[in-house]
Structure formats: C-alpha cells, structure tokens
Amino acid sequence: MHAASRSIHPGRALAAAGLALAVALTGTASAKPVGKGHGRGHAHAGKVLYVAPGGNDAGRCTKAAPCRTIGRAVAVARRGATVVVRAGTYAEQVTISKRLSLVARGRATVDATGQQNGIVLSGRGAAGTVVRGFVVEHADQEGVLATHTSHVTIVGNVVRDNDLGAAAPRPTGECAPQGQIPGDCGEGLHLMSVTHAKVVGNRVTQNSGGILLTDELGPTAHNLIARNRVVDNPFDCGITIAGHNDRAVQNGRRKPKVGGIYANLISRNVSNDNGLRGEGAGILLAGAGPGTGVYDNVVSHNVANGNNLAGVTLHSHAPGDDLDGNKIVGNRLRNDALGGDPDAGVRDTTGILIFSAVTKLKGVVVRGNTIRDVHFGIWTQNAPAIPANANTFVNVAVPLHQQ
C-alpha cells in the first residue's frame, strides 16, 4: 500500500449501477481534428504520429520519417492526436498533459531506468487519454501514474519491475521512509485523484505493490479496474484502495469534492501471491484516518490466492473515517492471509477480513463469495452481520467469525 497509508499497518505500514465491463473493453476511439498544426515539427490535430528506435527527432514524426523518442512525438502532437510507437526500447519518462492516444505497435518498451516514472498522465488536460499495449519498467517510483485527471484508459500494458527507488541508498519522494515505516514508491500503477478511468487487461508484476487508488488531490471515483492480472508484487497489496485525504469526512458528513474514494468497481481481476516479503492483501480497502473516506465501492468476481493478508481485506483504524457501503460479492479466494493480520490480531489464514478498530461499519455487504483452504473463511470486527448461508466455504475450519 501507499507510503502515506502505512500507518494502517504498524510495522509495514455501488460503483455506479450503469458502469459495465463492456465499455472498458472497446477499442480506442478515433481522434477528431480540433484545429491545424503550425510550424515545422508540429502535427495537425487528429493526425497519426509515429515513433521508432531508428527515427529522428528533427523530423515530423510521419510514418516514413518517425521520431526517435516518444517524448518528442508527444510534445509536437496536437490535442486529439494518436502517437503510434513501433517495437523497440525507449529510455525515457513520458509525460502527457493533453488528450492523446498512445498506442504500441509490437513490443514497445518504456525503460524508465533512473527516471521517477515511466508514463505519467497529468492534469485535466490529459483527460480522455488512452495508453495501450506498452511494457513499462524500471522506474524509481510508479511505472504508470495518472494524477488529477479523468476519463483516461490504461489497457493491455505490462507494468513490471518498478518502485526501484525503495532500494536506493537514500530513498527520496514517495520512496522515502517515514520514521520506521518504509516508503513504497506508489506501486506499479497508480490513480491519484482520478475519476471515470478504465484500467483494464494490464499485467502488473514484480513492483513493490500492484495497482493503487488514492485521493490526495481530490476524489478518486467512478473508476473501473477490471480484468487485470496483478501477481508477485512482493512487498505490498495486489490492489490497494487507500483513503489519504483527511478532509473526505468532516463532522460525520462526506465531502466528496474534497476527497474520498467511492463508487469504484474492482471486478474480474486476478490478484495472487502479493506481499509475501512484506504485508499485502489481494485487494485492500483502507482508510488512513481519521476523516478519510473509502465507501460505496464494489469488489466483485475477482480471484485472490496466496497473498500475505486476506484475499479481500477492509481496515478501518481511526474514529471519523468512513468505510461504509462497500460490497464484496462473488469473489473466489483461496489460501490467503499466509502471514495472518497483525492489525486485527489474527494469526491464521483468512479469506475475507473486515476489521474496524473503532467505528461500527454500516452497509458493508459480503455475499456470493467462494472461499477455500483457509482457517477463517470470513473474520469480522464491528461489521454488519453476515448470514451463514450468504457465502460458500470449502475446506474451511471456521466459516464465520464475527465479533
């Protein structure tokens, strides 16, 4: 989980009803011209630009005379353009602050060795951007970071071996430790204050952690995280939904325009073997509190096996945080919580763990899940009662432990 949320773990630190998976699996829309380019090296809006390892950044990024770096093509492209990147390795950080379609043709790799990030989608101008088909690796912090934007699509990428700054002799930025709590560099793929995004069909592996949603700059809401394979991220969770904005809830009232993580759909992902060298769940919903909000999200039809914390974990630690209304439905979980759960004082394997240290949770729904090969099927504290027949248990010693 994100460094700022590691107070959740001492020592290691309904999505909208109309939201459908089919929307996220559609192809990239063709760009519409919005004006003419001007000057040498500037492309017409809506035009397709090309990048290839043997190209030349002095050119116009045409199919016959491609640019050499992705950054150059992004810089000269006008809003609405498509940048096609041919197979090869590109040693750079790519920052996008206008609406573009960035599409790999063949095995195009962004090697961000020595860079803070691999691909960054930054600000409102980047709204509507598509990033498709890249390998993104070796960044000091996130491989792919989307921040303070909306309606972006991140689809079919491989995000691997990022968060390298955590192992630096003197970690900086997100990678820097906070007292005894180590930094984690923001995970492999990070949505920070992003709305209406689609993160679909990516493979996220061998980063510190997998996919992270946070709300430092404002709400993170109405996002679809679907059909991703998030495996073997050794130190943190596969998918983390972590509230950091302590102004999300004030005096018991939600402040969604200020912060909060809500109405996100986390569906049909595979989250296996995460956190085995640290402390990570398959899927975690947590508030750093007090006053943080992670509410009304849906975690549905995911697979989580062999994670260090429970397959689906919900943690609430402080008064005034809001983790109400989350729904955990139809997931298939097996052999999770290999390290127990130190915060909840649970030492045994567990499929679903819902722990609220202070606040009685409301509206949390757990149903239709199949849980196998653990000691506790579902373990809860301060959560609504779960009917005995609402879930299926196979080879589970204690199907329900509720307190």
C-alpha positions, 0 to 999 in steps of 0.5 A: 500500500501507499507510503502515506497509508502505512500507518494502517499497518504498524510495522509495514505500514455501488460503483455506479449501477450503469458502469459495465465491463463492456465499455472498458473493453472497446477499442480506442476511439478515433481522434477528431481534428480540433484545429491545424498544426503550425510550424515545422515539427508540429502535427495537425490535430487528429493526425497519426504520429509515429515513433521508432528506435531508428527515427529522428527527432528533427523530423515530423514524426510521419510514418516514413520519417518517425521520431526517435523518442516518444517524448518528442512525438508527444510534445509536437502532437496536437490535442486529439492526436494518436502517437503510434510507437513501433517495437523497440526500447525507449529510455525515457519518462513520458509525460502527457498533459493533453488528450492523446492516444498512445498506442504500441505497435509490437513490443514497445518498451518504456525503460524508465531506468533512473527516471521517477516514472515511466508514463505519467498522465497529468492534469485535466488536460490529459483527460480522455487519454488512452495508453495501450499495449506498452511494457513499462519498467524500471522506474524509481517510483510508479511505472504508470501514474495518472494524477488529477485527471479523468476519463483516461484508459490504461489497457493491455500494458505490462507494468513490471519491475518498478518502485526501484527507488525503495532500494536506493541508498537514500530513498527520496519522494514517495520512496522515502521512509517515514520514521520506521515505516518504509516508503513504497514508491506508489506501486506499479500503477497508480490513480491519484485523484482520478475519476471515470478511468478504465484500467483494464487487461494490464499485467502488473508484476514484480513492483513493490505493490500492484495497482493503487487508488488514492485521493490526495488531490481530490476524489478518486471515483467512478473508476473501473479496474477490471480484468487485470492480472496483478501477481508477485508484487512482493512487498505490498497489496495486489490492489490497494484502495487507500483513503489519504485525504483527511478532509473526505469526512468532516463532522460525520458528513462526506465531502466528496469534492474534497476527497474520498474514494467511492463508487469504484468497481474492482471486478474480474481481476486476478490478484495472487501471491502479493506481499509475501516479503512484506504485508499485502492483501489481494485487494485492500480497502483502507482508510488512513484516518481519521476523516478519510473516506473509502465507501460505496465501492464494489469488489466483485468476481475477482480471484485472490490466492496466496497473498500475505493478508486476506484475499479481500481485506477492509481496515478501518483504524481511526474514529471519523473515517468512513468505510461504509457501503462497500460490497464484496460479492462473488469473489473466489479466494483461496489460501490467503492471509499466509502471514495472518493480520497483525492489525486485527490480531489474527494469526491464521489464514483468512479469506475475507477480513473486515476489521474496524478498530473503532467505528461500527461499519454500516452497509458493508455487504459480503455475499456470493463469495467462494472461499477455500483452504483457509482457517477463517473463511470470513473474520469480522470486527464491528461489521454488519452481520453476515448470514451463514448461508450468504457465502460458500466455504470449502475446506474451511475450519471456521466459516464465520467469525464475527465479533 
